[in-house]
């Protein structure tokens, strides 16, 4: 059985990883609330604009990130009692993935 301090750190990382897509969604919604034109979703320095989309495409990206975070959250919580190494690995991987999703959303915001 894990000590209480380790369990608190584990839960803090899990909640932080689950909060990142939510914060990305809130920031994007606040910035692009009332636009109706297309936004740049992907930009390549070599070939220019590759993909234009609506704000709903980016909202779907936030939704996919949130769904992945929730699934990883539930799996890590279920695995913590059985195999702490696997639960920690899943949590740290989830946090890294959510940071990348948040960075992608911020890049979309700053490019537009």
Secondary structure, 3 states (H helix, E strand, C coil): CCCHHHHHHHHHHHHHHHHHHHHHHHHHHHHCCCCCCCEEEEEECCCEEEEEECHHHHHHHHHHHHHHHHHHHHHHHHHHCCCHHHHHHHHHHHHHHHHHHHHHHHHHHHHC
